[in-house]
Amino acid sequence: MEHQEPERVERFTDEELAFLRFARFGELPPRVLPQEMAEVTETERPDLPGERQPFDLGPTGRYLAGG
C-alpha cells in the first residue's frame, strides 16, 4: 500500500475571497437597512373546504390520477 500525502488546502486572504465572490456573483446590491426591513410572520396554509390534496395514494399505495 502506497503512502499518500494529505491533500493540501489552499488558504485565501479576505481580499482574495472578496475578489473571488465579486468574480462569481458580480456587484452585490446595497445592504438593506433595519428601518427598510419588513416584519414577516410565517403561518401554515389553512385547509380550505373542497380543496384537494396535491396527490392521492389509493389502497395500493400508488398514485391515483384524478383521485
C-alpha positions as CSV (number, residue, x, y, z in Angstrom):
1,M,0.0,0.0,0.0
2,E,1.4,3.3,-1.0
3,H,1.6,6.2,1.4
4,Q,-0.4,9.2,0.2
5,E,0.3,12.8,1.2
6,P,-2.6,14.6,2.9
7,E,-4.4,16.9,0.4
8,R,-3.2,20.5,0.6
9,V,-5.9,23.0,1.4
10,E,-5.3,26.4,-0.3
11,R,-5.9,29.3,2.1
12,F,-7.1,32.7,0.8
13,T,-6.8,36.1,2.3
14,D,-10.0,38.2,3.0
15,E,-9.1,40.4,0.0
16,E,-8.7,37.3,-2.3
17,L,-12.0,35.9,-1.1
18,A,-13.7,39.2,-1.8
19,F,-12.3,39.2,-5.3
20,L,-13.5,35.6,-5.9
21,R,-17.0,36.5,-4.7
22,F,-17.1,39.5,-7.0
23,A,-15.9,37.4,-9.9
24,R,-18.6,34.8,-9.3
25,F,-21.6,36.9,-8.3
26,G,-20.8,40.4,-9.5
27,E,-21.5,43.5,-7.5
28,L,-23.9,43.0,-4.6
29,P,-26.9,45.3,-4.1
30,P,-26.6,47.9,-1.3
31,R,-27.3,46.5,2.2
32,V,-30.8,46.7,3.4
33,L,-31.1,49.0,6.4
34,P,-33.0,47.8,9.5
35,Q,-35.6,50.5,9.0
36,E,-36.2,49.3,5.5
37,M,-36.9,45.7,6.5
38,A,-40.4,44.3,6.7
39,E,-41.6,42.1,9.6
40,V,-42.7,38.6,8.5
41,T,-45.0,36.2,10.3
42,E,-44.9,32.7,9.0
43,T,-48.1,30.6,9.2
44,E,-49.2,27.3,7.9
45,R,-51.6,27.4,5.0
46,P,-55.2,26.6,6.1
47,D,-57.1,23.6,4.6
48,L,-59.9,25.2,2.6
49,P,-63.2,23.4,2.2
50,G,-63.4,21.4,-1.0
51,E,-59.7,21.7,-1.7
52,R,-58.0,18.5,-3.0
53,Q,-54.8,17.3,-1.6
54,P,-51.8,17.5,-4.0
55,F,-51.9,13.8,-4.5
56,D,-54.0,10.8,-3.6
57,L,-52.5,7.4,-2.6
58,G,-55.0,4.7,-3.0
59,P,-55.2,1.4,-1.1
60,T,-52.3,0.0,-3.2
61,G,-50.1,2.9,-2.1
62,R,-49.7,4.0,-5.7
63,Y,-50.6,7.4,-7.1
64,L,-54.2,7.6,-8.4
65,A,-54.6,10.3,-11.0
66,G,-57.8,12.3,-10.7
67,G,-58.4,11.0,-7.2
